[in-house]
């Protein structure tokens, strides 16, 4: 056994015939996971849609109470981070080892920046008493309809932020392993499936941003 083949055998789990089979199984598993996540967030978005149809004025008023500037910056941050994640995958595919650790670390850093900014949003909304069940002064017409908007807002953005936090942890770990030279064109599955997960996080936010921050301001 050559020294070059030893790391590849170590990277391949024993139940797979080769790394290509392992890569395909990993990708399939991630796509199945993504499908379940789409169903999960789909239920939340369906609830939001029903609430908006039932209380259009209160939901529009609630949307106008969100921070459009921070929401727009957060959107730009996530879009940029997905670009870095895609570049990291491409760098590993091409056999690069110098850029991919920094690209993965940059993706994780942008994800962390998103979480910090969203934390500022939550703090501002707490100060404005816009958190039902914790600190909320009823407003809107009918009085508690806007509370439904904010409950859905916190459920959707809260679970999304949890996914972002998990992604930041995964990307940080991958950056360390990439720095140690763990990945190559023959062993890229962890980077690919994590990038797929991160793109899911990005796509969910692409739906959140117009639904929460923009629609209320268009009416």
C-alpha positions as CSV (number, residue, x, y, z in Angstrom):
1,X,0.0,0.0,0.0
2,X,1.4,3.4,-1.0
3,X,1.5,6.4,1.3
4,X,-0.9,8.2,-1.0
5,X,-3.6,5.5,-0.8
6,X,-3.5,5.1,2.9
7,X,-5.3,8.3,3.8
8,X,-8.0,7.5,1.2
9,X,-8.6,4.1,2.8
10,X,-8.7,5.7,6.2
11,X,-11.3,8.2,5.0
12,X,-13.5,5.5,3.5
13,X,-15.9,3.8,5.9
14,X,-15.7,0.0,5.9
15,X,-19.2,-0.5,4.6
16,X,-18.4,1.2,1.3
17,X,-16.5,-0.4,-1.7
18,X,-14.8,2.9,-2.6
19,X,-14.9,6.6,-1.8
20,X,-17.1,7.3,-4.8
21,X,-19.8,5.0,-3.4
22,X,-19.4,6.7,0.0
23,X,-19.7,10.1,-1.7
24,X,-23.0,9.1,-3.4
25,X,-24.5,7.7,-0.2
26,X,-23.6,10.9,1.7
27,X,-25.1,13.1,-0.9
28,X,-28.3,11.0,-1.0
29,X,-28.6,11.1,2.8
30,X,-28.2,14.9,2.7
31,X,-30.9,15.3,0.1
32,X,-33.3,13.1,2.1
33,X,-32.5,15.3,5.1
34,X,-33.1,18.5,3.1
35,X,-36.5,17.1,2.0
36,X,-37.5,16.6,5.6
37,X,-36.4,20.2,6.4
38,X,-38.4,21.6,3.5
39,X,-41.5,19.8,4.9
40,X,-40.8,21.3,8.3
41,X,-40.3,24.8,7.2
42,X,-43.2,24.4,4.7
43,X,-45.6,23.9,7.6
44,X,-44.3,27.1,9.2
45,X,-44.7,29.1,6.0
46,X,-48.1,27.6,5.4
47,X,-49.2,28.8,8.9
48,X,-47.8,32.2,8.1
49,X,-49.7,32.3,4.8
50,X,-53.0,31.4,6.5
51,X,-52.4,34.0,9.2
52,X,-51.7,36.7,6.6
53,X,-54.8,35.8,4.7
54,X,-56.9,35.9,7.9
55,X,-55.4,39.1,9.3
56,X,-53.8,41.0,6.4
57,X,-53.7,44.4,8.0
58,X,-52.2,43.2,11.3
59,X,-49.6,41.0,9.5
60,X,-48.7,44.0,7.3
61,X,-48.4,46.2,10.3
62,X,-46.2,43.6,12.1
63,X,-44.0,43.3,9.1
64,X,-43.4,47.1,9.2
65,X,-42.2,46.8,12.8
66,X,-39.3,44.6,11.7
67,X,-35.9,46.1,10.9
68,X,-35.6,46.2,7.1
69,X,-32.0,47.5,7.2
70,X,-30.7,44.6,9.3
71,X,-32.8,42.1,7.5
72,X,-31.4,43.3,4.1
73,X,-27.8,43.2,5.4
74,X,-28.4,39.7,6.8
75,X,-29.7,38.6,3.4
76,X,-26.5,39.9,1.8
77,X,-24.4,38.1,4.3
78,X,-26.0,34.8,3.7
79,X,-25.9,35.1,-0.1
80,X,-22.2,35.9,0.2
81,X,-21.5,33.0,2.5
82,X,-23.2,30.6,0.1
83,X,-20.9,31.9,-2.6
84,X,-17.8,31.2,-0.4
85,X,-19.1,27.7,0.4
86,X,-19.5,26.9,-3.3
87,X,-16.0,28.2,-4.0
88,X,-14.6,26.0,-1.2
89,X,-16.2,22.9,-2.8
90,X,-14.7,23.9,-6.1
91,X,-11.3,24.5,-4.7
92,X,-11.2,21.0,-3.1
93,X,-12.5,19.5,-6.4
94,X,-9.6,21.1,-8.2
95,X,-7.1,19.7,-5.6
96,X,-6.5,23.1,-3.9
97,X,-5.5,23.1,-0.2
98,X,-4.6,26.7,0.5
99,X,-7.9,28.5,-0.3
100,X,-10.5,26.0,1.0
101,X,-9.7,26.4,4.7
102,X,-10.0,30.1,4.4
103,X,-13.2,29.9,2.3
104,X,-14.8,27.5,4.8
105,X,-13.7,29.7,7.7
106,X,-15.0,32.8,5.9
107,X,-18.4,31.1,5.4
108,X,-18.5,30.2,9.1
109,X,-17.6,33.8,10.1
110,X,-20.4,35.2,7.9
111,X,-22.8,32.8,9.5
112,X,-21.7,34.0,12.9
113,X,-22.1,37.6,11.8
114,X,-25.7,36.8,10.7
115,X,-26.4,35.4,14.2
116,X,-25.0,38.4,16.0
117,X,-27.0,40.8,13.8
118,X,-30.2,38.8,14.3
119,X,-29.5,38.9,18.0
120,X,-29.5,42.7,17.8
121,X,-32.9,42.5,16.1
122,X,-34.3,40.3,18.8
123,X,-33.0,42.7,21.5
124,X,-34.5,45.7,19.7
125,X,-37.9,43.9,19.5
126,X,-37.7,43.0,23.2
127,X,-37.1,46.7,24.0
128,X,-40.2,47.6,21.9
129,X,-42.2,44.9,23.7
130,X,-42.8,42.8,20.6
131,X,-42.2,39.4,22.1
132,X,-45.5,37.6,22.9
133,X,-45.4,35.6,26.1
134,X,-42.4,37.5,27.3
135,X,-42.8,41.2,26.8
136,X,-45.6,42.2,24.6
137,X,-48.0,45.2,24.5
138,X,-51.0,44.2,22.3
139,X,-51.5,46.3,19.2
140,X,-53.0,45.9,15.7
141,X,-56.5,45.2,14.6
142,X,-57.8,42.9,16.0
143,X,-55.7,43.5,19.2
144,X,-53.9,40.1,19.3
145,X,-53.6,39.5,15.6
146,X,-50.2,41.1,15.4
147,X,-49.1,38.7,18.3
148,X,-49.8,35.8,15.9
149,X,-47.5,37.4,13.3
150,X,-44.7,37.8,15.9
151,X,-45.2,34.2,17.2
152,X,-44.7,32.9,13.7
153,X,-41.9,35.3,13.1
154,X,-40.0,34.0,16.1
155,X,-40.7,30.4,15.3
156,X,-39.5,30.7,11.7
157,X,-36.5,32.9,12.3
158,X,-35.6,31.1,15.6
159,X,-35.5,27.7,14.0
160,X,-33.6,29.1,11.0
161,X,-31.0,30.7,13.4
162,X,-30.6,27.3,15.0
163,X,-29.8,25.8,11.6
164,X,-27.3,28.6,11.0
165,X,-25.6,27.9,14.4
166,X,-25.3,24.2,13.5
167,X,-23.9,25.1,10.1
168,X,-21.3,27.5,11.7
169,X,-20.1,24.7,14.0
170,X,-19.8,22.2,11.1
171,X,-18.0,24.7,8.8
172,X,-15.6,25.6,11.5
173,X,-14.7,22.0,12.1
174,X,-14.3,21.4,8.3
175,X,-12.0,24.5,8.1
176,X,-9.7,22.9,10.7
177,X,-9.7,19.5,8.9
178,X,-9.1,21.3,5.5
179,X,-6.2,23.1,7.1
180,X,-4.8,19.7,8.1
181,X,-5.1,18.5,4.5
182,X,-7.9,16.0,5.1
183,X,-9.8,16.6,1.9
184,X,-8.9,16.0,-1.8
185,X,-10.7,15.4,-5.1
186,X,-11.0,11.8,-4.1
187,X,-12.4,12.6,-0.6
188,X,-14.7,15.6,-0.8
189,X,-18.0,14.2,0.6
190,X,-18.0,16.1,3.9
191,X,-17.4,19.4,2.2
192,X,-20.1,18.8,-0.4
193,X,-22.8,17.7,2.0
194,X,-22.1,20.6,4.4
195,X,-22.2,23.0,1.5
196,X,-25.6,21.5,0.5
197,X,-26.8,22.1,4.1
198,X,-25.6,25.6,4.0
199,X,-27.4,26.3,0.7
200,X,-30.6,25.0,2.4
201,X,-30.1,27.6,5.1
202,X,-29.6,30.3,2.5
203,X,-32.7,29.3,0.5
204,X,-35.0,29.2,3.5
205,X,-33.9,32.8,4.3
206,X,-34.6,33.9,0.7
207,X,-38.2,33.0,1.5
208,X,-38.2,34.5,4.9
209,X,-36.9,37.9,3.8
210,X,-39.6,38.9,1.4
211,X,-42.4,37.3,3.4
212,X,-41.5,39.0,6.7
213,X,-39.6,42.1,5.8
214,X,-40.9,43.2,2.4
215,X,-44.6,42.2,2.0
216,X,-45.9,44.3,4.8
217,X,-44.1,47.4,3.4
218,X,-45.7,46.9,0.0
219,X,-49.2,47.5,1.2
